[in-house]
Structures are given as structure tokens and as C-alpha cells.
Amino acid sequence: MSERDLQRIEVLTEVLAGIRTTESAAGVLGVSLREAQRLLASYRDGGGGTLN
């Protein structure tokens, strides 16, 4: 897993835990809000291996 994938997992886990908003996650990850929402849904449904 790449550094980028690990950062995504960490940030998305914070969103799911209620520590961070999706908007904040988008900013940290450098993606649009819609992309952050897509990543979050993918992570929620399939885990960290589905973030590509």
C-alpha cells in the first residue's frame, strides 16, 4: 500500500469516527468534495483495498 493510500485510510477513518468532516477530509486529501464522498462510500463498503 502506498503512502497516499495509508493517508486516505487514516483520514476516512476519522470521518467515520466523527472526528473530521467530509469537507475537511477533501481538503486534506486534495480532492473535490464529491471525490471524498465517493472514496468514503467505497471505503465503507469494501475497506481499504478499494480506494484506487
N, C-alpha and C positions, 0 to 999 in steps of 0.2 A: 504494500500500500504506500502511496506517495505521501509526502508532507501535506499536499493540498487536500487529499482525501482524509487524512487524520484531522486536519483543521476543520473540515466540513463536519465530520462526525462530532467533534467536540462542540462546535457552535450549535449544530442541530439538536444535540442532546440538551444543551442549555435552553433552547426554545421549548422543547418538550417538557422540561422540568419547570418551566415558568420563570426562569431566571432572566431570559432575554426575549425580546420581541422578534417577530419575523422581519420587521423593518430593520432592526438593529443587525440581525444576522446577515441580511442582504448587504448592508454597508460593510460589515467586517469581511465578508467573503468576496466583495467586489462584484456582485451580481445584481440584476434587477430584482424587485420585489417578487415579480411573477416567477422568476427562476428560483428564488429562495423558497417560494411556496411549492414549486414542483419538486425541488430537492427534498424538502421536508416530507412531502407526501410519499416520495419514493423511499426515503429512509424509514418512515413509519411503517410502510407496507412490507419492505423487504430487508431492512437492515443496512449496514454499512457497505456491503458488497454491491449495492445497486446505485451508487452515487455517480456513476460515469455518465 
